[in-house]
């Protein structure tokens, strides 16, 4: 592929596909736009879970077993916090807290885009990683137990409450980050990839930013999603449960319906039936390891070139 | 001893003597007043080095080999910070950072006295530990290289610059903490112990608080110091170097001269000559272990009863 690619990503699934894309594209041809709706403050630390997962994965520091955090990280700080009476519902790895401390310190004088660029540079990441916005957007989840802050719903309550709708606090005054806008208006842009991240929790905050949906629809290049579903289940996380709670099938067809005409193509698992109304690439979409990631990214880019 | 004791303490030496005192006195009879002139903000964390050393020591969590920090602590966070380009001049142990995070969070809504009481309660500390003040006092050191923030002089430059004088920023508007004042006005008070901490860096900020010197002079009970010097050297830290730079001998005589009539008695090492003008207890003042700490505390309390 000769042009550049913009990938919209959340946490684990998005990070894995982006690592695959980074192996198939020259670094200057890939911009990863990362959801910040999950961001929150905890113990005074500015925590950006999806940015961390994407950065750690692209730097090959990620814990592939648990899916997030730094490989081999310890929890000595957290155990000591517990000894002092601290709540333990959100895991804080010792190396992970270094990222939070550095980000929190730098954010006092720099934008999240600038902080992210500095962290990526220090971690040796070559591709461009940008937050979806430099203004705080905080996802809240309307449930049968009331409106919950994202991490309360996602981590503390393990997505058990029945999902009804999302509120993105702050989104009216947020703007897409400069790097996001620059990537979308790049004359070399050849595709937008919607990663196999949770469509509601990870991708929707990006799409809900002012002007983003309209800009994506106005693009002359294809917008292609990789399905997060295999056999009616999400590969990871609560996407299938939430789709069902919305009355949508947790399938590629449900995905295409959810994105409401945004997609030109979709990459689905060979076990699943093809949705109608978009071009389809059917393959093995489960990313078990770096080999799968690179293969899926290659097949995705080959598919995009046919659109 | 039937009455209560107030101990004025800095870091390691003070903490050790206080641990000894805590083994000789019922918990309600001992109040440890801790220097906060060394406190500073680092990585957005509110760090109180002397309070930490006193708490860890009284909780038997202290690293007896290096003298500060938590025994067996790791530095995974700090190594990760270095990977991200962070300065490493101030050591941050993983368990230690838990204390800093908890304190920083609690300080947003509580006084340092209240935070210290909560941390001590969680660590199972029975004696009363109070900061010298709830208002920030920041020691600055005038040197031949200009005026330096305390940790810059003490840690980053390892006390190498020639010491000239001290500035306690904020002390004019600081007040002794409620617990400090309450302990001094306790009708059961039977002695004030000036711990073998650095007289300039650890004890002077406490004495320099408004009204403290006058209150100590007005007390009818004895004020007794344990010398931080043995054979013209400080047991730990730069006290001897600083005394010499002030033109004072690094001896018990220099100590008595430095405190300008404040002391009624002094406990000195048997290797050293007795100062004039105060009562003297001569013994082995080196605290190698918990046994030494308890023995020295016992000898100190016996000496106090003779005054």
Interface residues (C-beta under 8 A of the other chain):
Chain A: X43 X44 X45 X70 X73 X74 X76 X77 X78 X79 X80 X81 X83 X84 X85 X86 X94 X95 X96 X97 X98 X99 X101 X102 X104 X105 X108 X118 X119 X122 X123
Chain B: X43 X44 X45 X70 X73 X74 X76 X77 X78 X79 X80 X81 X83 X84 X85 X86 X94 X95 X96 X97 X98 X99 X101 X102 X104 X105 X108 X118 X119 X122 X123
